[in-house]
Amino acid sequence: MNTTIQQPSLTQRDKAVNWHPYTQMKTADNAIPIVKGEGIYLFDNEGKKYMDVVSSWWVTLHGHSHPYIAQRIFEQLTTLEQVIFAGFTHEPAIQLSENLLQLLPVNQKKVFYSDNGSTAVEVALKMCIQYAHNQENKKTKILAFKNAYHGDTFGAMSVSGKSFWTKPFESMLFEVIFIDTPNAGNLNDLQSQIRELADEVACFIYEPLVQGAAGMLMYDPEDLSNLMKYCRELGILMIQDEVFTGFGRTGKLFAANYLTEQPDIMCFSKGLTGGTIPMGITTCSNEIYNAFWSDDKHKTLFHGHSFTANPLACTASLASMELLLKENTQMNINRITQQHSEFIKSLIVHPQVENARQVGTILAFDFKTGHGTSYFNEIGKKLYNDFLQRGIIMRPLGNVIYLVPPYCITSEELDFVYQNIMEVLDQFNE
């Protein structure tokens, strides 16, 4: 008699215990068990491979399981894996801060470590509010763009655009003044609006050039620079959220490289460690730092995380940054940017496409539905599954399709993705 007991599958085990992000668990398809990653590919438990052209939520810069980053993490793991960062320090944190600050606008002088993009934003907001408080200034209001997304913790939600995501918590979010993204036609109106509130505004937080989660909404760097210059003249601190746009995504190292003005504070995460380990960074100017530099302990920035400046995450970031600055990586970024630019020429004439757009390695377009764009558009799920069947991981934002590939993707692989995009679009046009 065969008494073999069949073991539950990874899918069954997952469904029994896990609650996945941004997922309505009752109606969701089963999660695909991934057992291996290599380069731009992820492999499931049945051996099927998928091209990860969204960099696993925009974090994977150099491809999965990069051997150089893995080796550096391993070496650090056998030396020092963790130490409290209050009262202690270590070489990877010092080196990472030194290296990063050399690449940022010259006014960025200090680094504060946390553990993800949302917390990097929380730190930035607290810096600005307490900056005013430490100087006995009553500025408490915050300025942000409509359609913004800065994270899912309460402060980050407060400065994100109001939506179905934040509706259950509306009464618990602090007051924020939301304005339109700038353009040549509305800049004067925006300046007037800001001028009336300037005495109460502690800071202005924004995603530079691209509002990612809102649907890859893009706007002009010159208009942002003009708005930043005006905020500077009014004494409004500026927080530049480069969690998504940092580390080459826009075609330059940072979106800051497109701007003529400098922010007071910058936020980083996602590609910071090359997508290997969670980490967040908030940098600031000496002006911000000096407002906390005091004999009065009450002026301390009372914020911290258990894994602040974790040596493994710092080491991963150092390794990723080394790879990013290599000539071949920069050439790859330029090549992807150029290939996107060529592909857009085909996209813009397709009857199923609206508003094809690009900044650097970020390519996006709206799938034409006749009803505008929406995160909850049901076409997103169909498009997601159509691409999955073709071995391509895309995660449309409703009817917005986008590409944010790892920099190691080859020209041939990118052409394969383009070809499949056109084939999927053609199916709806038959």
N, C-alpha and C positions, 0 to 999 in steps of 0.2 A: 504494500500500500504506500502510495506517495504522500508523504506528510509535509512536503516542502511548503513553507508559508511564503507567499509572495510579498516582498517588501514594498511599501508605498513608494511611489515615484517622487522625484524632487518637486514636481508640480503639486502633487497631493500634500506633501509635507509643508510646502510653502503656504498653500491655501489654508491649512489648518492653523497656522500660527502667525502669519505675517499680514500687516496692514500697509499697503503700498501708498506712496505719495501721489497726490493729485489724481486719485483713482476712486471711482465709485465701485466699491468692491462687489456689490450685488450684481452689477451688469457687466463687469469687466471680463475680458477674455483671460484665460489662464496666463500667468506670467511665464515667459520663456526662460528655462534654466540655462544660464551661461556657465560653461565650465572652463573656458580658456580665452585669453585675449592675446593677439599678436598683431602689431602694426595697426592698420585700420580695421582689422577683422575681429569679430567676436564669434566664438564657436559654441553651439548649444550641445546638450547632452546626447543628441542623436547624430552629431557630427556635421550638422549644417552650419555653414558660415555666413555671417552677415557683415556687410560693409557699414561701419559706424560713421556715417557722414554728418552726424550732429555732435560728435565728440562726447557722447554720453553726458548730455546736458551741458555741453560747451566747456568741458573741463580738460579733455585729453588733447594736449598740444602735439605731442611727438609720437602718438600711437600707444597702443596698449602694451603693458609689460616691457617697457623699454629696458634693454639690458644694462645700459649705463646707469640709469636712475636706480634700478633694482640693486645693482652692485654697490652703489654709494650708500643706499639705505641699509643694506646688509652690513657693510663695514661700520656704519654708525651704530647699528643695533647691537653689535658686539662690543661697543665701546661705552656708549651712554645712551640709554633709550628715553629717559625722562628725568627732569629735575625741576623743582619748584622755581619759578622765575621771579619770585619776590625774595629779594635778598641774595639771589644767586644769578649767575649768567653762564654762558658757554660759547665756545668758538663758533659753532654753526649760526647762532642767532646774531652774534656780532658781525660775522662775515656777510650774512644775508642782508642785514641792514645797511652795511657799508656799500655792498654791490648794488642794491636796489636804489638807494638814494642817489647814486652816481648817474642813474638812468632817468630820474624824474626831474621835473622842473626845479630850478635851482633853489627855490624857496622852501622846498620840502627838506626838513632837517632832522626829524625825529620819527621813530617807528614804534608803534604800539601793536602788539600781537594779540590775536584772538583765534577763533577756530572755524569761521565760515563767513560767507558774504553778509548775511543778515547781522551777525554780531559786529563785523567791521563797520557796518552802517550805524548800529546802535552806539558804538564807541564814538563815532564821529558826531552824532547828534548830541551825546552827552558832553563831549568836549565843547561844542559850541554853546550849549545852554549854560554850562558851568563857567565857561569863559566869561560870559556876561555876568553871571552871579558873583564870581570871584572879584569882579571889578565894580560890584554894587550897581550893576546896570539891570534894568527891568525888562530887557528884550527877551521875549519868550516865544514869539511866533516864528513859524518856519514856512518858507516858500518852497514849492515843488511844482513840477510839471504835471499837467493832466496826463492820464494814461501811464504814469510812472509805475515802476515796480522796483522795490529796493529790498524785498525779503519778506519773510513770514512771521518774524517775531513782532511784538506789539509796536515798538517804535518804528520799525521798518514798514509795517503795515500802515501805520498812521501817515507816513510820507509817500505811500503808494496810492495810485488812483483808486477812487471808490469803485467797487465792483461786487459781483456775486461772491468773490473770494473773501472780501472783508465785511460784507453786510452783517453777518451774525455778531460782529464785534464793534459795530459803528459807535455805540454809546460809550465804548471804553477807549476809543482812540482819541488822541489829543488833537487840538485844533491845528489845521494846516491850511495855508492859502494856496490854492492851485491855479496855475496860469498856463496859457497855451505855450507850446514850443515856439521859439522865435522864427520869424521870417521877415523878408523885406517889407511886407505889407502891414505887419502888426507891431513892429518894434517900438514905435512911438507910443502906441497905446499901452504896451507892456511897461514901458518906462514910467508912464504916468501912474499906472496902477501901483507899481512898486514904490514910487516916490511918496505916495500918500500914506504908505504903511511903514516906511523905512525906519522910523524911530522905534518901532515895536518888533522888527524882524531880526532874529538872532542869526539866521543862516538861510542859505538857499542851497538845496540839494538837487542834483540832476544826473541823469545818465547822458554822457556826452555822445553826440552824433547818432546813436542808435538806442531806441527804447525796445529792448529785446523781447521781454515777455508780453508786451502790449501788441506784438505782431511784427517785430522788426521794423518799427516806424523810424524813418531816418530824416535827419534835418541837417542844415548847412553849418559847417564850423565857423564861417565868418559871422553868421547871425548869432551863434552862441558866444563868440568872442565879444561881440558888441554888447550883448546883454551882461556878460561877466564884467566888462569894463565899467558899465553903469553901476552894477552892484558894488564894485570896488570903490567907486567915487562916493557912494552912499554909506560906506562902512559896513556893508553886509558881508558876513563871512560866507565862503563858498565851499561846499562839499562836492567833490567830483567822484561819482560812483563808477569806478573802472573795473568792477567785479567781472563783468562780461567783456568789456572792450579792451582790457589790458592784455599785455603780452602778445601783441602781434595781430590780434583779430581784425583790426581795422586796416591792416596793411602797413602800419607803422607800429613801433613798440607799444605806444600808448595813444589813445585818442588825444591826449594832451599835446602830442607832437603836431597836431593840426591847428592848434589854437594859439592866438597871440597873447592871451591872458593866462595867468596862473591861478589855480585854486588855492585855498588855504589848507584844505584837508583832502586826502585822496583815500579811496577804499579799494582793496584788492582781495580776490580769492580765486575761485574756479581754476584758471590755468596756472595759478601761482606755483603749485607743486607739480605741474605737468599732469594733473589729474590723478595723482597717486595717493595722497593723504590729505584729509581735510585741514585747511588752515585759512586764517584771515589776517589781513594787515590793514592798519589805519596809519597813514603818515600825516604829518602836520608841519607847519612852519614854526619858526622860533617864537613868533608872536603868540601863537596859541600856547606853546609849551611854557613860555615865560609867565603866562597868566596863572599857572599852577605852581610855579617855582616860588616857594615861600617858606618862611619859618612857621607859618600858621598851618598846622596839620589839617585844619578844616578845608583848606584849599586843594587838598590832594584829589586826584582823579580816582575815586573809589570804584574801580572796575577791574575784573580779572576773571580768568578761566583756569580750570585745573590744568589744562594742557597748553597754557600760554607758552609760545615759543618752543614747542616740543622739538627736541633735537632731530628726530627723524623727519618731521615735516620741514624743518629748516634745511636739512641736508637734501631732501628731495627738491626743494625750491632752488637751492644752489645748483644742483645738477641740471634741473630743467632750464634754468637761466643760462647756464653754459651752452646747452644745446641750442637754445633760442638765438643766441648771439653768434653762433657759427655761420660762416658764409653760406654754406649749403642750405641751412634752414631759412635764412633771409632770401636766398634765391628761390626756394620753394614757395615762400609767402608771396613773392612777386609773381611767380608763375601761376599760382592759384588765382591771384587777383586778375591777371591778364586773361586766363581761361574763362573766368566768370564774366569778364567784360565782353568777350567774344560770344559766349553762350547767350547773354542777354539779348543780343541782336536777333537770335532765333525766337527767344521767348516773347519779346514785345509784339511780334506779328502773329502770335498764335491766338486764335479766337477765344480760347478758354482762359487766357491770362490777362490780368490787370496789374498795373503798378509794379512792374518788374524793377528791382532796385538793388543796389550793391554799395557796400563800403568794404574795401579790402577783400578779405576771405569770406565775408558774410554776404550771401546772396539770398534774396527773398522775392516772392511774388504772390499775388492774391489769385486763388482759383476762382474764376468768375462764377458767381451763383445768382447774381441779380438782386441780392439782398445785402450788399455790403460785406464787411468782414466781421466775424464773431468767433470768439474762442470756443463757443458751444455749438458751432455749426456742425451738423452731423456728417458732412462730407469729410471732415478731418479723419474720422475713424476709418472710413472706406479707403481713403488715400493711404493712411498708415498701413492698413492690411495689404493693399495692392503692392506697395513697395516692399513690405516684409516678404511676400511671396516671391519677389524677385531678388531676395537676399540683400535688401538695402534697408537700413534703419533710418527712417525719418520720423519725426514726431511733429506733424503739422500743428500749428497753433490755430485750431479751427480750420478755416479755409486758407490760411497762410502757410505756404510751403517754403522751407528755407534750407540752406546748406551752411554748415559751419564745420568743415572737415578738419581732421588732424593734418598738420603740415607735411606729414610723410606720404600723403596720398600722391600717387603718380599721375602723370598726364593721362595715361591709358585708363586708369581706374576712374578718374574724374570724367573722362569722356563716356565711360560706361554708364555712370550715374546720369549724365546729361541725356544720353540716348534713352534711358529708361524713363526719365521724366517726360520726355516728348512722347514716348509710347503710351504712357499712362494718360497724358493729356489728350492724345488722339482718340483713345477709347471713348472719352466723353463727347467727342466731336463727330463721331460717326453717325 
